[in-house]
Amino acid sequence: MAKQSLLKEFFLFIKYEKKWWLIPLITVLLIVGALVLFAGSSPMAPFLYPLF
């Protein structure tokens, strides 16, 4: 059995189990995570803090 990437396996799970509601949830979590990461290591941090 060939190894599948985690991302491919996740999308196959969504497809076969019909869990389409997970896509917006994961997208929002990734965006918030990117904002937190960017806010902590950027000179723009004071401008991003009011978002939280």
C-alpha positions as semicolon CSV with decimal commas, in nm:
position;residue;x (nm);y (nm);z (nm)
1;M;0,000;0,000;0,000
2;A;0,146;0,333;-0,105
3;K;0,185;0,609;0,151
4;Q;-0,058;0,896;0,109
5;S;0,005;1,247;0,218
6;L;-0,192;1,377;0,511
7;L;-0,362;1,641;0,298
8;K;-0,469;1,390;0,033
9;E;-0,599;1,153;0,300
10;F;-0,794;1,438;0,462
11;F;-0,964;1,532;0,134
12;L;-1,046;1,169;0,060
13;F;-1,207;1,146;0,405
14;I;-1,416;1,456;0,332
15;K;-1,518;1,318;-0,007
16;Y;-1,622;0,970;0,105
17;E;-1,774;1,061;0,442
18;K;-1,949;1,369;0,297
19;K;-1,819;1,601;0,569
20;W;-1,819;1,911;0,348
21;W;-1,879;2,137;0,648
22;L;-1,518;2,073;0,758
23;I;-1,370;2,272;0,468
24;P;-1,479;2,619;0,589
25;L;-1,389;2,528;0,948
26;I;-1,035;2,423;0,857
27;T;-0,995;2,729;0,631
28;V;-1,093;2,969;0,908
29;L;-0,861;2,795;1,155
30;L;-0,570;2,822;0,910
31;I;-0,638;3,192;0,850
32;V;-0,657;3,269;1,223
33;G;-0,338;3,069;1,281
34;A;-0,159;3,262;1,007
35;L;-0,276;3,593;1,157
36;V;-0,151;3,495;1,502
37;L;0,183;3,387;1,359
38;F;0,213;3,705;1,153
39;A;0,106;3,926;1,445
40;G;0,375;3,786;1,671
41;S;0,668;3,828;1,434
42;S;0,597;4,145;1,243
43;P;0,635;4,519;1,282
44;M;0,266;4,530;1,185
45;A;0,175;4,358;1,512
46;P;0,026;4,666;1,683
47;F;-0,215;4,707;1,394
48;L;-0,330;4,343;1,407
49;Y;-0,392;4,327;1,783
50;P;-0,732;4,505;1,765
51;L;-0,858;4,219;1,545
52;F;-0,834;3,988;1,846
